[in-house]
Amino acid sequence: MNTTLLKNKCDKLCQDIALLSQKFPLKIVTAESCTAGLICSSLTNLAGSSHYIEGGLITYSNEMKKNILDVSENSLNQFGAVSEQVAKEMVHGALKKTPNANCAVSVTGIAGPDGGSFNKPVGLVWIAFKQSDHQPVVQKNNFYGNRDEIRLQATINALILIKKHFTWV
């Protein structure tokens, strides 16, 4: 995996989202766990990003997921922090807590090098995207590489979800 190529792809997607925001009133909030702000940071690398970025919430611990994003303790206990259910609750919570945002993306996963298990290996990342009045789109990913590469791949896929699923009706 080439980190430079991943970073270039990430930069290109951010430029595409910036162009999308010129056509539509896009206001994004991120809810990030394993990416720890990388998505929001990547989007704000461009001048003028305040036009389409509302903010980012880094909720690395389960306590932060519960207290900041209203992820239920039941979901964390039943499914674990790295799960489809928690990714959905994170994206719902981000929109609920950020009333000026009209779409949100959430990421929860295991970037490694430790922390994986047979059922939830290193590289498992759940990404959810939700636009205000739409159902969330959730994607399960199994990324490979080192910690930085996994986090970059998660960021790229989150940006792809924003670009692919944002619609203004």
N, C-alpha and C positions, 0 to 999 in steps of 0.2 A: 504494500500500500504506500503510495507516495503522498506524504503530507502536503507538499507544495501543490500538487494537483488537486487535492481535496480543498485546500484553502482557496485556490483559484475558482473552483466550482462554487464554493460558498460565496465568494465575492460576486460572481456573476449572478447568482440567484438573488442576492441582496439588491443588485442593480435592477433586476427584473421587477422585484417587488416595489422598489422606488418608482419605477415607471408605471406600474399598476396603480400606485397611489395618486398619480397625476390624473387618472381617468375616473377613479372611484374614491369616495370618502373613507379610506381605509384607516382604522385606528387599532393597532395591535397591542395586546398584552401577552407576555410570556409567563408561564409557570414552569420553572425548571428545577429539576433535581440533579440528575447525573451530569447535565451540561453546565450547571452552576452559573448561568448567566451568559453562556457563550452565544446563544441565539440572539438575545437582545443586544449584546455587545457587537456581534457581527452586523446586525441591522443598523446600529447607530454609528458604524464606521463611516457612513456616507454623510456628507453635508446635507442638511435639509431633512434629516430623518425625524426631526420633531414633528414634521407634518403627518407622519404615519405611525409613529411609535408612541404609545401611551405610557408604557413602562414594563418592568419585569419584576417577577416575584421569584426569588430563589428559596425553595423550600426543600432543603437537603434532608433534614431529619423528619421522622414521622410526626414529631411534636409540631414542627412548623407546618407540615401538610394539614394537620388537624386544626391548628390555631389560626393560620393565615388563610387557608383555602377551604376550610370546612370539610375536609376529607373525613369520612366517618371512621371511628375507631373499629367498628365492626368490619368495614371493608379492609382496613389494614390487617386486622387479625385473621380474617377469613381468606383473603386473597394475597396479602403481602403488598408491600409498597411498590414492587415491580409487577404490575398487573394491569390488565385492561380496565378493570373497575376503577382503580385509583387514578389512572390517566384520565378517565372520563370525569371523575369527581374533581380532579385538579383543574381541568379546563372549564368546567361549570363554575367552580369557586373563583377562578381568575376573572371571569366575566362578571360574576356577581359582585366582587370586591372592587371592580374597576368600571364604574358606570359609563365613563366616556369611551371605553373600548367597544368596538363592534365585532371583534373577532379575537380568539385566543388560541394559543398553541401550548400544549403541555408535554413534558418529557420526563419519564421516569425509567431508570434502567440500571444496569450493572456495567460500569466502564472498566472495572478491573484495576490492577491485575488480580486482586483477590475479591472474595465476596460471592463468587458464583457457586452453584450447586448443580447436581444432575438435572433437576427440573428447571432451574433458572441459571443457565451458564453465563459466564462473563460474555458481554456483547448483546445480551437480551435487553432490548429497549422498546418500550411502548410509547407511541407518540399519538396525541389526540389533537384535532383541530375542531373548533366550533365557531360558527358565526352566530351572532345574537339569536336569531329566531329559527335556526336550523338544528337538526340533530347532529351530534358530534360524529366525526369521521375518525376512526381509530385504526392504527397500523401497528402490527407486531413486527419487530425487526430482530434479526440475529446478525450482528455486525462482527467483523473479525479485525484483528490488528492490536496494536498497543492501546493504552488508555487514551492518548491524544487522538489517535485515528478513530477510535470508537466514538468519542465525543464529537469529533468533526463530522463523522457519518450521520450521527443523530441530528446534529444541527442542519446539515444539508437536507436530510429527509423532512425535518420540520418545516424548513423553508419551501420545499417542494409542495408540501401539503397546503401551506398558505397560498402559494401561487396557483395551485391546481383547483382548490376548492372555494376560494373567495369569489363570491358573485354578488353583484349589487342589483337587486330587483326592485 
